[in-house]
Amino acid sequence: MENAKTITIADVMTKSVISVDVSMTINGAAKMMEDTKVGAIIVMENNVPVGIVTDRDFTIKVGSHAYSITDSIKKIMTTTLFSINSDESIRTATDMMHQVGVRKLPVIDNDKVVGIITATDIVNLLAVCVEEDMKDMYFHSVVKIYSNYSPYN
């Protein structure tokens, strides 16, 4: 395996990304996520990414606001879309996830969504790291991502 400090997003990201148009309903998007077994979808308008919807958005936003499942996905999407380039390092991704409080980052190159990197992808990377790389990844990456999250918040 490469040195953990030099692994790029492109080496780890999931390349098949599910995207939907802003006109899709909440129910349609949820069904698509269930069928494809993903935890996030990118919301597009005129082939431009304008938001992201995660499984957490369904739980929190639909439940707390009592939106109808026939409402547009636009009502629950997160419109502040933090993204990263595929040539960035894993450390850069984890720093960004920590700073902005997210666990999923769309990967965008030349205004096109080419993948998604998640905290789970980074944790899974630990499974193939040698001991020194594992220590480095854990203390500089994984701890940062999950430090803002508590099951009691």
ZIHU-V988031 format. One record per pair of residues at least 12 apart in sequence whose ideal C-beta (glycine too) atoms are under 10 Angstrom apart, sorted by the first residue. I is the first residue (numbers start at 1). J is the second residue. D is the distance in whole Angstrom. If there is no record, write none. Layout:
# ZIHU-V988031
i->(I | I)
j->(J | J)
d->(D | D)
This chain:
# ZIHU-V988031
i->(1 | 1 | 1 | 1 | 1 | 2 | 2 | 3 | 3 | 3 | 3 | 3 | 4 | 4 | 4 | 4 | 4 | 4 | 4 | 4 | 4 | 4 | 4 | 4 | 4 | 4 | 4 | 4 | 4 | 5 | 5 | 5 | 5 | 5 | 5 | 5 | 6 | 6 | 6 | 7 | 7 | 7 | 7 | 7 | 7 | 7 | 7 | 8 | 8 | 8 | 8 | 8 | 8 | 8 | 8 | 9 | 9 | 9 | 9 | 9 | 9 | 9 | 9 | 9 | 9 | 9 | 9 | 9 | 9 | 9 | 9 | 9 | 10 | 10 | 10 | 10 | 10 | 10 | 10 | 10 | 10 | 11 | 11 | 11 | 11 | 12 | 12 | 12 | 12 | 12 | 12 | 12 | 12 | 12 | 12 | 12 | 13 | 13 | 13 | 13 | 13 | 13 | 13 | 13 | 13 | 13 | 13 | 13 | 13 | 14 | 14 | 14 | 14 | 14 | 14 | 14 | 14 | 14 | 14 | 15 | 15 | 15 | 15 | 15 | 16 | 16 | 16 | 16 | 17 | 17 | 17 | 17 | 17 | 17 | 17 | 17 | 17 | 17 | 17 | 18 | 18 | 18 | 18 | 18 | 18 | 18 | 18 | 18 | 18 | 18 | 19 | 19 | 19 | 19 | 19 | 19 | 19 | 19 | 19 | 19 | 20 | 20 | 20 | 20 | 20 | 20 | 20 | 20 | 20 | 20 | 21 | 21 | 21 | 21 | 21 | 21 | 21 | 21 | 21 | 22 | 22 | 22 | 22 | 22 | 22 | 22 | 22 | 22 | 22 | 23 | 23 | 23 | 23 | 23 | 24 | 24 | 24 | 24 | 24 | 24 | 24 | 25 | 25 | 25 | 25 | 25 | 25 | 25 | 26 | 26 | 26 | 26 | 26 | 26 | 26 | 26 | 26 | 26 | 26 | 26 | 26 | 26 | 26 | 26 | 27 | 27 | 27 | 27 | 27 | 27 | 28 | 28 | 28 | 28 | 29 | 29 | 29 | 29 | 29 | 29 | 29 | 29 | 29 | 29 | 30 | 30 | 30 | 30 | 30 | 30 | 30 | 30 | 31 | 32 | 33 | 33 | 33 | 33 | 34 | 38 | 38 | 38 | 38 | 38 | 39 | 39 | 39 | 39 | 39 | 39 | 39 | 39 | 39 | 40 | 40 | 40 | 40 | 40 | 40 | 40 | 40 | 40 | 40 | 40 | 40 | 40 | 40 | 41 | 41 | 41 | 41 | 41 | 41 | 41 | 42 | 42 | 42 | 42 | 42 | 42 | 42 | 42 | 43 | 43 | 43 | 43 | 43 | 43 | 43 | 43 | 44 | 45 | 47 | 47 | 47 | 48 | 48 | 48 | 49 | 49 | 49 | 49 | 49 | 49 | 49 | 50 | 50 | 50 | 50 | 51 | 51 | 51 | 51 | 51 | 51 | 51 | 51 | 51 | 52 | 52 | 52 | 52 | 52 | 52 | 52 | 52 | 52 | 52 | 52 | 52 | 53 | 53 | 53 | 53 | 53 | 53 | 54 | 54 | 54 | 54 | 54 | 54 | 54 | 55 | 56 | 56 | 56 | 57 | 57 | 57 | 57 | 57 | 58 | 58 | 60 | 61 | 61 | 61 | 61 | 62 | 62 | 78 | 78 | 80 | 80 | 81 | 81 | 81 | 81 | 81 | 82 | 82 | 82 | 82 | 82 | 82 | 82 | 82 | 82 | 83 | 83 | 83 | 83 | 83 | 83 | 83 | 83 | 83 | 84 | 84 | 84 | 84 | 84 | 84 | 84 | 84 | 84 | 84 | 85 | 85 | 85 | 85 | 85 | 86 | 86 | 86 | 86 | 86 | 86 | 87 | 87 | 88 | 88 | 88 | 89 | 90 | 90 | 90 | 90 | 90 | 90 | 90 | 91 | 91 | 91 | 91 | 91 | 91 | 92 | 93 | 93 | 93 | 93 | 93 | 93 | 93 | 93 | 93 | 94 | 94 | 94 | 94 | 94 | 94 | 94 | 94 | 94 | 94 | 95 | 95 | 95 | 95 | 96 | 96 | 96 | 97 | 97 | 97 | 97 | 97 | 97 | 97 | 97 | 97 | 98 | 98 | 98 | 98 | 98 | 98 | 98 | 98 | 99 | 99 | 100 | 101 | 101 | 101 | 102 | 102 | 102 | 102 | 103 | 103 | 103 | 103 | 103 | 103 | 103 | 103 | 103 | 103 | 104 | 104 | 104 | 104 | 104 | 104 | 105 | 105 | 105 | 105 | 118 | 119 | 119 | 119 | 119 | 119 | 119 | 120 | 122 | 122 | 122 | 122 | 122 | 123 | 123 | 123 | 123 | 123 | 123 | 125 | 125 | 125 | 126 | 126 | 126)
j->(125 | 128 | 129 | 130 | 133 | 129 | 133 | 129 | 130 | 132 | 133 | 136 | 89 | 90 | 91 | 125 | 126 | 128 | 129 | 130 | 132 | 133 | 134 | 135 | 136 | 137 | 138 | 140 | 141 | 89 | 90 | 91 | 133 | 136 | 137 | 140 | 89 | 90 | 91 | 89 | 90 | 91 | 122 | 125 | 129 | 133 | 137 | 85 | 86 | 87 | 88 | 89 | 90 | 92 | 93 | 84 | 85 | 86 | 87 | 88 | 89 | 90 | 92 | 93 | 105 | 107 | 109 | 114 | 115 | 116 | 117 | 121 | 85 | 86 | 87 | 88 | 107 | 109 | 114 | 115 | 117 | 86 | 89 | 90 | 125 | 86 | 90 | 93 | 107 | 115 | 117 | 118 | 121 | 122 | 124 | 125 | 84 | 86 | 90 | 93 | 105 | 106 | 107 | 114 | 115 | 116 | 117 | 118 | 121 | 38 | 40 | 104 | 107 | 115 | 116 | 117 | 118 | 120 | 121 | 86 | 107 | 114 | 115 | 116 | 36 | 38 | 115 | 116 | 38 | 40 | 41 | 42 | 49 | 106 | 107 | 113 | 114 | 115 | 116 | 32 | 33 | 35 | 36 | 37 | 38 | 40 | 41 | 42 | 53 | 116 | 32 | 41 | 42 | 43 | 44 | 47 | 49 | 52 | 106 | 113 | 32 | 33 | 41 | 42 | 43 | 44 | 51 | 53 | 73 | 77 | 43 | 44 | 45 | 46 | 47 | 50 | 72 | 73 | 74 | 43 | 44 | 45 | 46 | 50 | 51 | 72 | 73 | 74 | 77 | 43 | 45 | 72 | 73 | 74 | 41 | 43 | 44 | 53 | 72 | 73 | 74 | 68 | 69 | 70 | 71 | 72 | 73 | 75 | 53 | 57 | 58 | 61 | 62 | 67 | 68 | 69 | 70 | 71 | 72 | 73 | 74 | 75 | 76 | 77 | 62 | 68 | 69 | 70 | 71 | 73 | 69 | 70 | 72 | 73 | 41 | 43 | 53 | 57 | 58 | 69 | 72 | 73 | 76 | 77 | 53 | 55 | 57 | 58 | 62 | 69 | 73 | 76 | 69 | 73 | 53 | 54 | 55 | 58 | 55 | 54 | 55 | 104 | 116 | 118 | 53 | 54 | 55 | 56 | 103 | 104 | 116 | 118 | 120 | 52 | 53 | 54 | 55 | 56 | 57 | 78 | 102 | 103 | 104 | 105 | 106 | 116 | 118 | 53 | 54 | 55 | 57 | 73 | 77 | 116 | 77 | 81 | 83 | 104 | 106 | 108 | 113 | 116 | 72 | 73 | 74 | 76 | 77 | 78 | 79 | 81 | 113 | 74 | 111 | 112 | 113 | 111 | 112 | 113 | 81 | 83 | 106 | 108 | 111 | 112 | 113 | 74 | 77 | 79 | 81 | 73 | 74 | 76 | 77 | 78 | 79 | 80 | 81 | 106 | 77 | 78 | 79 | 80 | 81 | 82 | 83 | 102 | 104 | 105 | 106 | 116 | 73 | 74 | 75 | 76 | 77 | 78 | 76 | 77 | 78 | 102 | 103 | 104 | 118 | 104 | 78 | 103 | 104 | 73 | 75 | 76 | 77 | 78 | 73 | 76 | 76 | 75 | 76 | 77 | 78 | 75 | 76 | 102 | 104 | 100 | 102 | 102 | 105 | 106 | 108 | 113 | 96 | 97 | 99 | 100 | 101 | 102 | 104 | 105 | 106 | 96 | 105 | 106 | 107 | 108 | 109 | 113 | 116 | 117 | 96 | 97 | 105 | 106 | 107 | 108 | 109 | 115 | 116 | 117 | 107 | 108 | 109 | 110 | 114 | 107 | 108 | 109 | 114 | 115 | 117 | 107 | 109 | 105 | 107 | 117 | 141 | 117 | 121 | 122 | 125 | 137 | 140 | 141 | 122 | 136 | 137 | 140 | 141 | 144 | 105 | 105 | 107 | 117 | 118 | 119 | 121 | 122 | 141 | 145 | 117 | 119 | 122 | 137 | 140 | 141 | 142 | 143 | 144 | 145 | 140 | 141 | 144 | 145 | 117 | 144 | 145 | 117 | 118 | 119 | 122 | 141 | 144 | 145 | 146 | 148 | 119 | 141 | 143 | 144 | 145 | 146 | 147 | 148 | 144 | 148 | 148 | 145 | 148 | 149 | 118 | 119 | 145 | 148 | 117 | 118 | 119 | 120 | 121 | 122 | 145 | 146 | 148 | 149 | 116 | 117 | 118 | 119 | 120 | 121 | 117 | 118 | 119 | 121 | 145 | 141 | 142 | 144 | 145 | 146 | 149 | 145 | 137 | 141 | 142 | 144 | 145 | 137 | 138 | 141 | 142 | 145 | 146 | 137 | 141 | 142 | 138 | 141 | 142)
d->(9 | 6 | 7 | 7 | 7 | 10 | 9 | 10 | 9 | 9 | 7 | 9 | 9 | 7 | 9 | 8 | 9 | 10 | 6 | 8 | 8 | 4 | 8 | 9 | 5 | 5 | 10 | 9 | 8 | 7 | 8 | 7 | 8 | 7 | 9 | 9 | 7 | 9 | 10 | 7 | 5 | 9 | 10 | 7 | 9 | 9 | 9 | 9 | 7 | 6 | 7 | 6 | 7 | 9 | 9 | 6 | 7 | 5 | 7 | 5 | 8 | 7 | 8 | 6 | 8 | 6 | 10 | 9 | 7 | 10 | 5 | 9 | 9 | 4 | 7 | 9 | 8 | 9 | 8 | 8 | 9 | 9 | 10 | 8 | 9 | 10 | 6 | 9 | 10 | 9 | 6 | 9 | 5 | 7 | 8 | 6 | 9 | 7 | 10 | 9 | 9 | 9 | 5 | 8 | 4 | 6 | 5 | 9 | 7 | 8 | 10 | 10 | 9 | 6 | 5 | 7 | 7 | 9 | 7 | 9 | 9 | 7 | 5 | 9 | 9 | 9 | 8 | 9 | 8 | 9 | 8 | 6 | 10 | 7 | 8 | 5 | 8 | 6 | 5 | 6 | 7 | 9 | 5 | 10 | 5 | 8 | 5 | 7 | 10 | 9 | 10 | 6 | 4 | 7 | 5 | 9 | 7 | 10 | 9 | 7 | 6 | 9 | 6 | 8 | 6 | 7 | 10 | 8 | 6 | 9 | 8 | 6 | 7 | 9 | 9 | 10 | 10 | 8 | 10 | 6 | 7 | 5 | 9 | 7 | 8 | 7 | 7 | 5 | 8 | 10 | 9 | 6 | 8 | 8 | 9 | 8 | 10 | 10 | 7 | 5 | 9 | 9 | 7 | 5 | 7 | 7 | 7 | 10 | 9 | 9 | 8 | 9 | 6 | 6 | 7 | 5 | 7 | 5 | 7 | 6 | 9 | 7 | 6 | 10 | 10 | 9 | 4 | 6 | 9 | 9 | 9 | 9 | 10 | 8 | 6 | 8 | 6 | 9 | 8 | 10 | 9 | 5 | 9 | 9 | 9 | 9 | 10 | 6 | 8 | 7 | 9 | 10 | 10 | 10 | 8 | 9 | 7 | 8 | 10 | 10 | 9 | 10 | 8 | 10 | 10 | 6 | 5 | 8 | 9 | 7 | 9 | 7 | 8 | 6 | 7 | 5 | 7 | 9 | 9 | 10 | 10 | 9 | 5 | 10 | 8 | 7 | 8 | 5 | 8 | 10 | 10 | 8 | 9 | 9 | 9 | 8 | 9 | 10 | 6 | 9 | 6 | 8 | 10 | 6 | 7 | 10 | 5 | 9 | 9 | 9 | 8 | 9 | 9 | 9 | 10 | 7 | 10 | 10 | 6 | 7 | 6 | 7 | 9 | 9 | 6 | 8 | 8 | 7 | 7 | 8 | 7 | 9 | 3 | 6 | 5 | 8 | 6 | 10 | 6 | 5 | 9 | 9 | 6 | 9 | 9 | 9 | 7 | 9 | 7 | 9 | 6 | 9 | 10 | 6 | 5 | 7 | 10 | 9 | 8 | 9 | 8 | 6 | 10 | 10 | 10 | 9 | 10 | 9 | 10 | 5 | 7 | 7 | 10 | 7 | 9 | 8 | 4 | 9 | 9 | 9 | 6 | 8 | 10 | 8 | 9 | 10 | 9 | 7 | 9 | 10 | 6 | 8 | 9 | 5 | 9 | 6 | 9 | 6 | 8 | 9 | 6 | 5 | 7 | 4 | 10 | 8 | 9 | 10 | 6 | 9 | 5 | 8 | 6 | 7 | 10 | 10 | 10 | 7 | 7 | 7 | 6 | 9 | 9 | 5 | 8 | 5 | 6 | 7 | 9 | 10 | 8 | 10 | 9 | 9 | 10 | 8 | 9 | 6 | 7 | 7 | 9 | 6 | 10 | 9 | 9 | 6 | 6 | 9 | 10 | 6 | 9 | 5 | 10 | 9 | 9 | 7 | 8 | 9 | 9 | 8 | 6 | 9 | 7 | 4 | 7 | 9 | 5 | 6 | 9 | 8 | 7 | 9 | 10 | 10 | 10 | 9 | 9 | 6 | 8 | 9 | 7 | 5 | 9 | 9 | 10 | 9 | 9 | 4 | 6 | 9 | 7 | 7 | 9 | 10 | 10 | 10 | 5 | 9 | 9 | 9 | 9 | 10 | 10 | 6 | 4 | 8 | 10 | 9 | 6 | 8 | 10 | 8 | 6 | 8 | 5 | 7 | 9 | 9 | 5 | 8 | 9 | 10 | 10 | 9 | 8 | 10 | 5 | 7 | 9 | 10 | 7 | 6 | 6 | 10 | 7 | 9 | 9 | 9 | 6 | 8 | 9 | 7 | 9 | 9 | 7 | 9 | 7)
